Amino acid sequence: MHIIGTWLRRAEMLVSFGALAALTGTVLWGVLTRYGTEKPAVWTTELSGILFTWVVYIGAMTAHREGRHIRVTLLVDLMPPALRRAVMLFADASVLGFLAYVTWLSFLMMQKGATRPSPVLDIPFSWVYLATVIGFAGMTLSQIARLLGRATAATPEDVI
């Protein structure tokens, strides 16, 4: 199971860095053609928006897995351990429910986007929305792992 997780993280990093590199190149090419030639590359704006979507959602998935999203724990930290554990379990379960629901909505949005092409590149919008499905599904899976880890942890602090 550890090997699968390692390969998934590598794939996540490859997609994220690849999209970021392509985004940088696309924006650079758009700027060069806009200011350096008489015919700007109009496709660069659309492609950079698509790539930015991928960078954001894959990055959000990575940040969620690593526990790097912002959270304010002042009140929770002041609670007795038993109450803190219950509150953290409830919060994790609530986040899991939200992520699962948003994953489902993203999937529905991706299905609807299959019949709608992008204006310039003529790419089905389902490719754009696939980033949201992958991102939210990845966050849902890491939230399940976090919830299971917290439920079996000796203390609430044992799990991010």
N, C-alpha and C positions, 0 to 999 in steps of 0.2 A: 504494500500500500504506500510505503514511503517513496518508492521509485516512481509510482504514478504521480504523486504529489510533486515530486521534483521535476518531472517532465511537463506537467501542467504549468508550473511556475516558469519554466524555461520558455514554453510556448507563449505564455502571457507576456513575458518580457520581450520576446521576439516580435510579437504583434505590436506591442506598445512602442518599442524603439523603432521598428520599421515604419509604423504610421507617423511617428514624430519626425523621422528623417525625411520621409516623403512629403510631409507637411511643410517642413523647412525648405526643401527643394522647390516645391510648388509655389510657395509664397515668394521665394527668391526669383524664380523664373517669371512670375507675374510682375514683380517690380521691375526686373530688367527689361521685359518686353514693353511694359507700359511707358517707361521713361527713356528707353534706349532705341526703340523702333517706332515706326508709324502705325504698326498693327499690334496692339496688345493681345496677349493670349487670354481670351475671355473665359476659357475653361478653368483657369487656375483658381478663380474665386469659388466656383462650385466645388471643385475637388478639395480645396483646402478646408471648406466647411465640412465635407464628408469625413476627411481625415481627422479633423479636430474632434468630431463626434466620437470616433474610435479611440483617440488618445484620451479623451475625458472619461469615457465609460470603462475602458480597460484600466486606466489609472485609478478610478474610483474603486474598482474591484480589488486592485492591489492594496490600496490604502485601507480598505475595510478588512481585508484578510490580515494585514499587519497591525490593525488596531490604531491607525493613525488619523482617523476622523476626530474632529473636535468633540469633546464631551466635558461637561461640567459636573464634577462629582463631590462638590463641597458638602451638600446635605447628606448624601449617601455615605461619605467618609465619616460623618459624625454619628451614624447609627450604630447600635450594638451589632455584633457579628451575625446573629441569627436573622435580624430584621434586614440587615444589609444584603445578606444572601438571598432572601425572599424578594427584595426589591430588584436586585440585579437579575434574578431569574425571570421576574415579571417583565422587566425592561427588555431582556434578550428575547423573550417569547413575543413581545409586542413588535420588536424590530423584525423578527422572523416573519410574523404574519404580514407586516407591511411589505417586506421584500418579496415574499411569495406572491402577493397580490400584484405588485408592480411588475414582477416578471411576467405574470399572466397577461397583464394589460400591454406590455411591450411586445409579447408574442402576437397578440391580436393586431396591434399596430403594424407589426412586420408583415403579417398576412395581407392586410389592406394595402400596404405599400408595394406589393408585388405587381399590381396592375397600374401603378403610377410611375412613369419614368421621370428622371430628373430633366430639367429643361435643356441643358446644354450638352451634357455627356450621354444622355439617354440611358442612364443606369437605373434599374428599378430601385425605388426607395426602400425596398425590403433589405437591400445590402447596407443601407445607412442604419436602418432600425435594428439590424442584426447585432450591432454593437451594444444597443441597450439591452437586448435579450441576453447576450453573453455576459455583460456586466452585472445585471441584476441577478441572473441565475448563479453566477460565481459568488456574489455577495450572499445570496440565499444559502448556498452550500457551506460557505465559511461561517455563516451565522448558525447553521445547524451544528457544525463542529464546535463552535464556541459554546452554544447552549448545552450540548452534551458534556463538554469539558467542565463547564461551570456546575452542572448538576452532580458530577462525580468528584469535583475538587474538594479537598479537605477544607480550604478556606476560600472566601470570595476573591481574594487577591491572587489566587493561583492561576486565574484565567484573565487575559486582557479584556 
